[in-house]
Amino acid sequence: MNFLETRVKKVQSIVLFGAGASKGSEVNNDVSTPPLGAELFNYLSSRYPRSWGILESELFVTDFEVAMANLVQSKPDCINQLQREMAMFLFEFQPTETSTAFWNVAF
């Protein structure tokens, strides 16, 4: 069992938030929040031109979730890299203490 499997098996609860949960949650307009699906593909394809950049953008811009589901079926061997890169990109965003979406719910 690898490190990640060990950690996941110890978790009793997991809460997942998508970018939509944070959109508009920052009181300060200078703080950026993760882009939503339609915008997300453009950021990812610019940041990772050798992976995201070679995918056809039309469906991703129209419906990101459907495009990902289609990709899982058509090119399953590239999903791990794409998800890793998406996670690295989204990890750059963190809620601040003034974020209405997270701190008011969490505390």
ABEGO torsion letter per residue (X at the ends): XBAAAAAAAABABBBBBBAAAABGABABAABBBBBBAAAAAAAAAAABAAAAAABBAAAAAABAAAAAAAAAAABAAAAAAAAAAAAAAAAABBBBAABAAAAAAAX
